[in-house]
């Protein structure tokens, strides 16, 4: 290795993880140049599935694909916090204006600015400084409840700052593999045109293969190209089954790895003797290929060995079939097919096998009348279809192809298009062997969960790095796209005119799901960003395939920018981290791909189905409770400030406090803190009702709970109650000033406790305890703080009836209005209870 004299040319660092262009030149022993492509690369953090690899590092640090596709995390601030900040600014301005008005009424004479600042201090309770503390404590309670919910066991709230965001999600962006699916492929069907084999008829396939290899020994057929006469003869079903199964066992990029009981590769090599009883594990980039090879092993044709130069199969009768690998054409999103050229070591026959999507293979295989129909039938069942074909090549045909192919691969300009042109010259008039149907197992309850989210008014976008056909199949099988909806597949876009034409075509369709590739999105956004987002956001569902991690994050930013709606992103792998961090609420699934997504997310769950309860129940409760808590903390400060303002106005604009010392502090803490904070336990509907009627979730997205309408309504309530408390105490004024303080302050405390009781929709035992605890603390303090109160006055009947009258006048009208509103304009949730 150290004596090699050569150089590596590599393209400049870029984000695209699906392509690479480079060359390797050796100068020792004559100049030799070899092409380098994506097949020769190992990106950072990838794992060598089997054997060993020797290479040279070409990208490090910030130039690696992983780092270039990773976005810097930002601190997330919930919409509820932004709304409360805006309302707090309004209250601050109100404090300044009120202080200025009272100062102006008193007159700008002498040290007027001193009076102004005194009024600011007296009315400072209007600014809800304690609201931030109450909200943060409430968020901790919500996070604790999420983690204690047995219905979604294993859920972890990693961020305690945005649980309310879960109650206002309008766009859900989901990964596919490992999120909607379990990433476990199961072979379901093999169709030969005239006969179909499913899981219930595998025994027939096994019997046909055993019959064939018992009759033909090693299964070799004549290397001579069959004449037209023999090719015209209809082959038996046994031969056709063998050809199809053998093609599936050979046309792939799967490597068998044998591991002993200690999970160590046997003999320290990739291959080992299966007779030792070692466990075989098939490694491949595509789980589809693993499913096909596992099925061929199940029916008797086993892949025993595979390396760069050849592969070996074991037949049902125990004989070995050896093949030399001449060329491999890997799958790409543009070609939508993969191929392999093999040479049979026993007969010298050269065979070109190919498998791919039915759309492209239909133009490559010989004419037939069943391919389109059967592929459509399988697709409607949610199966991922692959069309398999073969072509026999003569020695001259192959050598001519090899020469042209090698020349194209060494080209540094337009290498991809030149290589594709050479490959296309070989892909003509191929013999159709079979169509396979593979099912990607969906996670438990994915379909009902997606339906639940749709009924809740949440639009779902699926962002995946998988190929278009795979993404479309999963969109259908998971019911992300319903059977009544059509699907518009965006064709490849190369320039502005293509983008304009595609947008016009899509604009004419209604109730249509959109399927588009990441590269095409980038091209459209260059010219028609606003138009595309307007159309896409109207779709019932959008599927973006072949997306890089950065593209996923960019799509999240686009939705947030163009719609101003709240987004949630859910994924399970490291490639989903950027998307999760970009969304308003990031949800990670602990899955087979590790915990990268779960650790980077705001909330981590164990299964996709848990998203429904996380949003419908905990999101709803968190948002509703925080909104109510905010109203009460503001109301608590406003009402005592109104009392102070009335007092100052009546007593010649005096800038002195009505409630001295501990009374002001105790009012916002020990006297009212527990009942107000107990509102974090309130709920308008039960968890079962919220899950049964997801339509209730739509009301939350309108943001009415913390709207300015509700904000000003609470201001009006505070002004009314504060005025009643102060003027009522003045009307019932006794000889001593201390009595007006006692009457008004007691009525103030009772009014706040009754208002909490008025607002509660579902009582909890801790709420009742908080009400009684606050009442006991206040009554006890009446006899302790003798400097503020006259203990003998509290025991008189006059004190009791005056307090009762003032309190009833401040609260009863609100009770009546609440009853009338529920009677004639009930909220949507009350109709279900």
N, C-alpha and C positions, 0 to 999 in steps of 0.2 A: 504493500500500500504506500509506504513512504518513498518508494523509488519511482512511483508513477509521475511522469511529467505531463501535465495537462492543465486545462482551465475549464471553468464552468461559466457559461453565460446565463444569467437569470434576468427576467423582466423586472421592472421597477416594482417596489412594494405597492400593493393595492388591496382593497377590501374583498374582492371576489374570491370566494373559497372554492369555486367550482371549475377554475381554469388555471393553467400555468403554461408558460412558453419559455423554453430554454434549450441549450445544447451543451454537450460535454465533448471536448476535444482532447485527444491524446496525441502527444508528439513523440513519445518513445516508440521506436520500432515502426516509424512511418506514421503520417498523420491519419487519424481515424476520428470521425465525427459521428456522434449518436444524438438523436433527438431526445429531449426531456419534456414530458407532459405531466398532466395531473396524476397520471398513474405512477409517476416516479417520485411523488412527494409525500411527506408526512408532516402535516401541520403540527404546530405546538400543541401539546396536551393530548395528542392522539396516542393510541396504544397499538403496538404490534401484536396482532392476534395470535400469530404462531411463528416459530422459528426466530431467526435473527435478521437484522438489517444493518448494512454498512452504508453510511452516507456522509455528506458534507453539509455543514450548517450554512445556509444562505441568507436567512433573515433572523435577526435577533431584536430583543427589546421592543421598542415601539413599532418596528417594521413588521412584526409577526402579524399574521391574519387575525389571531385571537385578540390582540391588543387593539388593532385598528378597528375591529368590530365591537369594541366595548365602549360604552358611553360612561361619562363621569356621573355618579349619582348626585342628585340634588335633594335638598331638604323639601319635604312635601308639606304643604299647608292646605288644610281642608277648606272647602267652600263655606262651611258653617263658620269657621274662624274669620274668614274674610268678611262675611255678612255682619258678624258681631262687631268686628273692627269698624265697619262703616257706621253702624248704629251707635257705637261708643263715641265716634267723632261727632255725630249729631248731638248726643247728650253733652259732650264737652262744650260745643258751641252754645247749646241751650243754657248751660251753667254761666258762661260768660255773658250772654245776653241778659239773663235774669239779674245777674249781679249789676250789670251796667244800668239796667232800667231802674232798679231800686236806688242806685247811687244818683242817677239823674233826678229821680223824684225827690230825693233828699237835697239835691242841689250841689253843683260843682263849686263848693266854697271851702275855703280852708284846706285842710289835709284830706280832700275828698278821695284821693287814691288809696288812703289808708282804709276808709270805709269800703271801697271797692274790693280790696283784697280780703277784708273781713267777710264780706258777703260771699266771695269765692270760696273761702274756707267753710263757711256755714252751709253752702249748697254743694260742697264737694261730694256729698253722698250720692248726688245724681250720677256722677261718673262711677260705674260699677267696677271698682278696683278689685273686689273679691271675686268677680266673675271668672277671671282667669284661673284662680285657684280652684274654684268649684268645678269648672269645666274639666280641668286636668285630673282632678280626683274622680270625676264622673267617667272620664275616658278609661281610667285604670279599672273602674268597676265593670265597664262594658267588656274590656279585654279579659278580665277575670271570668265573667259569665261565658264568653266565647270558649275559653279553654276548659271550662267546667261542664259544657254541654255534652252529655253522653250520646246524643244523636249524631254528633260530628266529632267523635272521639279522636284524639290525636291532633286536633287543630291548635295551632299556636299563633297568638297575636304578637308578632315581633315588633310592631310599631303601635304605641299607645296614643298616637297623636291624631289619627284619622279614622277611627271606627265609624264616625258618622257618614263618611264618604260612601260606605257600603249601602247606605239607604238612598242614594241618589244617582246610582249608576244608570246610564242610558246606552252605553256602548261596551260590549264585552268582546275583547280580542283574545282569541284562544289559539294555542298551539294545537297541533294534531297528534303527532306520534307521542305516546306516553301520557297525553292529557285527555283527549277524547277516546283514544284507543289504548289498549294494553301493550301495543307493539308486539303482539304474538300472532303470527300468521298461521292459518289453518287451511290446508288444501281441501277444497270442497268438490271440485268437478273436473273431469277430463272428457272433452267432447271431440269425437273423430269425424263428425259430419253425419254419419248414419247411425251412430250409437253413442250413448253418453254413459259415463261411469261416475257414480257419486260415492259418498262414504259408505253407503249401504251395499254397494256392489264392488267393493275392493277385492273380495274373494275371487270374482270373475277375472279381474286383471292379474291377480297372482296365478290363477290357473292357466291363463293364456301365456304368461311369460314362462312358466315351468314347461308347458307343452312345447313352446318354441325352442327353448334351449335344450330340451331332451331330444328333440328331433334334429337340431342343427349342431349339437355339440357345443362349440364355443360361441355359436351364434354368428359365425362369419358367413358373409355372402360373397358371391363372385365379385372380384375387383373390376371385371369387365363392364363397361358402360352398357346397360341393358338396351336392347334394340326396341324399336317402336312397337314391334309385335308383342314383345314380352311386357313392355310398360303398359300396353293397352289392356292386358289381361287384369281383371279385377283381383287384387290381392286378398288373401283371406284375412279375417278379423284378427287372427293370431299375429300375423306379420305386421299389420297396421298398429296393433297395440305395442308390439315390441319396438317398432320404429319411433313411436311417440314417446314411450317411457325412456328409451335410450337417449333421445334428443334432450329430454328434461334432465337426465343424469349427466349430460356432457356440456350443454350450453349454459354456462354460468361462470361466476367468479368465486365459487365456494371452496374453502379449504377445510378438510377434516383435521381436527386436532384431537389426539388421544391422550387422555389424562388418567393416571392411576388413581387409586383410592385416596392417596395423599394430596391429590389435586396438583400433581407435578407432571409435566410432560414426560411421557415414557421415554426412557433411553436418552433423555435430553435432546431429542429431535422432534421435528414436526410429526413424523409418521411413527407408527408403532404397530406391532402385531396385534390385531384385534382378538386373536385367539387367547391372548393373555387375560382377557376379560376387562380391558381398560374401557373407560367410558369415552364415547366419541362425541365431540362437540363440533358443530359446523360453524365456521366463521365466515361472514360475508358482509359487505357494505349494505346489502339490501336484505331485509328479512323475508321478502317474497321468495328470493332464490333459496334461502335456507328451508323454507316450507316445501318447495318443490323437491329439493334433494332429500329431505326427510321422508317425503312421501315415496320417492323411488326406492329408498332403502326399505320402507315398510312393505312394498309390494315385491321386493326381492332383488332389485338391481341397485347395488350399494356402491357408493363412491368410497374407495378404500384409500387412495393416495392422490395427492395433487401438489405439484410444484410449478415453477415457472416454465418448465419445458414439457411436462406431460402429466397425464392422469391415468388412474387405473380403476376399473370397475370390477366388482364381483357379481357373477350371474347367480340365479337361483340354484344352479346345480354345482356351484363352488368353483367354476373355472374363472380365469382372470382375462379381462379385455384391456389391452394397453394401447394408449393413444399418445401421439406426440403433438404438442400444441405448436402450431405454426404462426398463427396470428390471433389476437384478441381485439375486438372492437368494443370498447366499454360504452355503457349507456350514457347518453347526454340528453338534456332537456330539449335540445333542438332536434336530434335524430329520433328520440323516443323508441329506441331499439338497441339491442346489443347483439353481437355476433362473435363466432369463434370458428377458426379453420383448424381442423384436426387431420392427422394422418394415422390411419389404422396400421399399427406396427406389424400385424400379421399379414395383411393383404396389400399394404401400400396404397390403399384407397384414400383419396383426399376428399373430405366432406366439409362443406360450409353450412354450419347451423346458425339460425337466427331466430330471435324471439323479440317481440315488441308489442306496442299498442296496436289495436285493431285498425285505427285510422290510417296509420302509415303502412302497416303490413298488407292491407287490402290492395294496395297498388303494386306490391312486390311479388305476391304469390300468384300462382296460376289461377285462371278463372274458376270460380265456384259459385254455387247458388245458396250457400247456407251460412257463410261466415258472418255477414252483417246481422242476420236474424238471431243467431245464437249468442253473439257478443251482446246484442241488445237485451236478450233475455237474462243473461248473467248480470249485466249492469243494473237491471231493474231489481235484481235480488241483492244488490249491494256488494257483488263480488268484483274483485280486481281481475280483469281479464288480461291474458297474454296469448298472443298468436305465435305458434312455433312452426318453423319451416326449415327445409334443408335443400342443398344443391350439391351435386357431385361435380368435382372439378378434375380435369385432366392435368397431367404434369405441366404441359405447355401453358395451359390457362393460368395455373397458379404462379408459375415463374414470371410470366408477363405481368401479372397483377403485383407481385412482390417488388419487381423493379420499379414500377410506377409509384407504388405506395411508399417505398423508402425514399425516393426522390422528393415526394410531397412532404414527408415528415421532416426533412432537413431544411425546408424552406423557412426563412425567418419572417417573410412577408406573407400575410394571408394564409398562414399555415393551415388553419382550421378549414377554410373553404376549399383549399386544394386537396387536403386529405379526404374531405367529405365527397368531393367529386370523384376521386379514385374509388372510394368505397361504393358509391352509387353505381358505378359501372359494373360491379359484381352482383349487386342486389337486384337481379331481374329474373323473372320467370322461375321463381323458386317453388318447390313442391310443398304444399300445405300439409302439415302433419296433424296438428290438433289445436284446440283452444283450451286453456286451463282457466279455472276459476278459483281464486284464493280469497279467503275472508280474513280481514284484519279485525280481530276480536275487539269489540267496543268495551269500554269500561262499564262497570255495573251502573245501570239506570241512567245512561247518558241521554237516551231519547226522551224520557220523561223530564229530565232536568233541563234540556234544551227547550222543550215545549213550555215548561214552567217559566223560564226566562223570557221567552217570546211573549207569553201571555202577560208578563209583567211590563211589557213595553220596552224590553231591552233588545237592541239590535246586536246580532252576533256576527263577528268577522273571524274567519279562520285564517291564520297566518302560518304557513308551513314551508319548510325547505324542501319538501317532497315534490315529486313530479306532478304534472297537471292531472294525469289520469288517476293517480292514487288519491289525490286531494278531492277530485270530483266524486270518486266512488265513496269515500268516507262521508262526504257532505250528503250524499243520498242515503247511505245506510244508517247514518246517525239521525236522519230526519232534520238535519240543519236546513236542507232544501226539501220542502214537502213535495209529495207526488203531483200536486196540482200546479206547482210552479215550474216554469221553464227555466232553462239554464243558458245563459249567454257566455260562450267561451271567447274571450278576446283573442283575436289572431295576432301574430307577431307584428310589432310596430317598429319600423325602421326610421321614419322621418315624420315631419310635421303633417304632411298630407295623409299619411296612414292614420295618425292619431285623430285628425279631424274626421276622416271617413268612419273610423270605428266609433267615435262618440256619437255621430249622427245616426249610425245604425242602432246603437244601444238606446238612444233617446226615444226611438219609435216603439220600444218594447215596454210593456207594463207588467208589474208583479213578476219580475224576472230576476233571478239570482245571477250574480256576476262572478265569473272565474277568470282570473288574470294572473300573469306571471310577473315576478318582481322586476325584471328588465323592462317589460312593457309599461309598468307603472312609472318607472323612472323616466322613460321617454315621453309619456303623456304629460307628466308633471312639468316637464321643461317648457311645454307650449300651452297647455290648457289645465292648469292646476285647479282653478276655481270651478270650471265647468265639470271636470271629472269628479271632484269631491261632492259637488251638488248632486250629480247623478248617482254616485256610489252610495251616498248617505240616504238616498230614497229607496235603495234596494232592500228587500226583506232579509237578504244574506249576501255576504261577500266572501269569496275564497281567493286568497292570494297565495300562489304557490311559487316555489323556487325563490323564496325570500331569504336574504342574508340577515344575520342578527341586526345589523344597522338599519336595514330596510324596515324591519319590524318596528323598531323604535321610531323611525321617521313617519311611518303610517300612524302611529299613536299620536305623535305631535301634530300631524296634519288634521286628524279628527278633532283634537282639542282646539286647534287654531280656528278651523272653519265652522265648527258647530257650537263651540263654547259649552259643550256638554261634558259631563263627568264620565271618565273611562276607567275600565278595569281590564287588566291583562293577566292571563293565567297561563302558566307553562311549567315544564318539569325539568328542562335541561339548561346547560350553561349557555346555549345559544338563545335562550329566552330572557336572560338576565337584563339586557338592554331594554327590551320591551316592557318588562315588569317594572323597572325603575322609572321608565318614562311615563307610565300610566298614573292616574290619580290614586288608584288602589291596585297594588301589585299582589297577586296571589300565586304562590308557588306550591307545586305538588311534589311530595317526596315519592320518587319513583325509581325505576331501574337505572336512570341516568345520573343518580347521585342526588346530592342536596344543594347544589349550587343555586338553583332557582329558589328553593325553599328558604335558604339562608339570606338571599338577597331580597326576598319579598316582604311585604308588610304583614301578610297573613300566610301561613303555610297549612295546607290540608293534606289529607292522605288519599282522597279520591275526588274526582270531578263532581260527583253527585252532591258533595257537601257544600258546593257553591250556592245551591238553591236555598238551603236553610241559613247559610251565612248572610245572604243578602235579604231574603224575605223576612226573616225573624230578627236576627241580630242587627242588620243594617237598619231596618225599620225602627226597632226599639231605640237604638243608639241615637239616631237623628231626632226622633220625636222627643225623647227624654232630654237631650241637650237643648233643644229648642225651648221646651217648657221650663227647664232650669234657668236658662238665660232670661226668659221673660220675668221670672220671679225675682231673680237677683236684681234686675233693673227696677222692677216694681217696688222692691223693698227699699231701694235707695231713693226712688222718686217720691214715694208717699211721705217719707219723713222730711224730705226737702220741701214738699208742698206745705206740710204742717208748719215748718220753720218760716217759709215765705209768707204765709197767712199771718203768723204771729208777728213777724217784723212789720208787715204792712199795717196791722191794727195798732201796734204800739209805737206809732210815730217813726216808722222806718229805723227802728233800733237794730244795730248790728251786733246783737248779743244772742247767745245760744239759748234755746228753750230748754233743751235737755242737756244738762251739764255732766261732765266727767264720765262715769262708768255707764250711764244710761245709753249714751250714743254708741259706745263700744259694745256693750252687752246686747243692744238691739240687733246688730249685724252678726253677732256670734252666738252666745249661749242661749239667747231667747228665741231666735228664729232659725238658727243654722241647721239643726237636725231635721225639722219638718221639710224645709226647702230642699235640702240635699236628698231627702228620702224620695224625691220625685224621680231619681234615677232608677227606682224599682217599679215605676208605673208602666203600664202597657194598655194600649187602647183595644187591642184584640189579642186573643190567645195565639200561641205559636201554631196550633193546629189550624186555626182559621186563616192565619196569614199564609200558610202553605197551601191551603185548599183554595183560596181565592187570591192568586198572585196579581190579579187586576188592581188590588188595593195599592200595590207598589207604585202604580202610575201616578197617584196623587202626590206621592213624596217628591217626585221629580219636578213638580211644578213650583216647589220651593215656597209654599204658602205659609209654612210653620214659622218662618223667620222673615216674612215679607214686611215691607214698610207699612202695609195695611194693618197687620197684627201689631207691629211696633207702636204705631200711633194709637191703636185701640187701647193698648196697655198704658200709654201715657194719659189718655183720657180717663181711664179707670183710676189711675193714681191721683190725678188732679181732683176727681170727684170724691174719692175716699179721703184724701188728705184734707180737703176743704170741709167735708162733713165732720171729721174728727176734731178739727180745730174750732170751727164755728159752733159745733155742738157743745164743746167744752166751754166756750165763751158764753153761750146762752145760759148754760147751767152753772155759771161762774159763782163761786162762793167768796167769802170775804178774804181768804188768804190765797196768795199766788201758788202756794205749794199744792193746793187742791186741783188747780187747772192742769198742772203737770201730771198729777196722779191719775186724773180722769182720762186725759188725752193719751197718756203713754200706755195705760192699761188697755184702752180701746184699740190703740195702735197694734199692740201685741196680739190681742184677740182677733182683730181683723186679719192680720197676716196669717194666723193659724187657720182661721176659717176659710180664707182664700185658697190655701193649700188644699184643704179638704174639699173645697168646691171644684178644684181642678182635677183631683185624682179620679182616674177612671176604673182602676182595678186596685182594690185595697190589699196591702201586704201587712203582715203582723208587725213588721219593723216600722211601717208608717204610723200605725196606731201608737206604738211605743214612743216614737219620736214626738208625736203631738202631746202625749201625756207627760213625757219627760220635760219638754219645754215649758209646759204649763206649771208643773211642780217647781221647776227652777225659778220661774218668775214669781210665783206666790211666795216661795221661801225668801226671795230677795226683798219682797215688800217689807218683811219684818226685820231684815238684816241691815239694809241701807236706810237708816233713820234720818240721815242728812237730806235725803231726797224725798222721802215719803213720811206721812204721819200715820203710824200704825193704828191709832185709835179711829181714824177716819175710815179705814178699810172695813172695819167691822160694823159700820153703820149701814142702814138700809138705803140711805140717800146715795152713797157711793155705788152700791150694787145696781140700783135701778137706772142711774144716770149712765153708767158704763154699758149696761145692757141696751138701753135705748139708742145710744150713739152707735154701738156696734151693729145693731140690727138695721139701722137706717143706712149704714155704709155697705152692708153686705146683702140684705134681703133683696133689694132691687136687682142686683147682679144675678142672684139665684133665679129670680123670676125671668129675666131676660135670657138666661141660659136655657131654662126650661122651654120658653117659647121658641127659641132658635132650634132646639133639638126636636120640637114638636112639628114645626112647619118647614124647617130646612135642615134636616138631619145630615150629619156627615156620612160618607159612604160606608164606613166600617160599622156604624150603629145599625144599619139595615140588616146586618148579618148576625147580630147578637140578640 
